[in-house]
């Protein structure tokens, strides 16, 4: 959708972007996990929201683990 590469190990996630920089970013899709998605779990306010976020966080961690293994040719 955004016409981005999925991953480029030479482009590190930027964890200190402003909102404007984040919206204008053309970084690889995997960086989005670190720049936003993996941070959401700790920003939930309700018990239900926290539970759902923890489950999704775990899923994303598993996805990333599998992705990196495949990237390195381990699977």
N, C-alpha and C positions, 0 to 999 in steps of 0.2 A: 504494500500500500504506500509506504513512504519511499520506496525505491532505494533502500539502504542495503549495504552488505549485512549479512547476519553476524559475522564475527571477523575481527581483525586484531590479533594479539598485540600489534604495534600501537593500537589506539586504546589507551587506558581509560576507564571510566572517570569522569570528572565529577567529583562529589561536592564541589563548591560553586556550582553554577547559579547564576541569578535565574529568576523565572523566565526572563526574556532570552537568556542564553540557552536555557533548557528547551524552550519552544523552538528556537532557531537551530538547534543542534542537528547535525547530520551524522552523528556517531553511529556505529554499528548497533544493530538491534539488541545484541547480548548486553551491551553497556546499559541499556534501559533497565535491565534487571537490577543492576547495582545503583544506578542513579535515581531510581524511583520505586520499582516494584518490591524489592526486598526491604525497603524502609517502611512500607505501609503497615506491617504487623504491629509495630510499636506506636502507631498513631491512632489506633482504634480506641473508641471510648466506651462502648457497651460490652457487656459480657459476651453476648452473641456475636458481635462484630469481631471481638478478639479471638473467639473460638474459630470462626470461619477464616479469619486472616492467618491464624496459626496453621490450619490445614492447608491453605493455599501456599503459604510460605514453604512448608515442608515439600509440597509438590514441586514448587519452583526449584528448590535446592536439589531435588532428585533429577529434575530435567537438566539442570546445569551440570550436575555430575555426569550424567549419561552423555550429554553433548560434548563435554571436554574429553571424555574417554573415546568417543567416536572421532573427534577431531584429531586426536593423537594416534588413531588407528588401533586402539586397544580392543575394540569390539567390531 
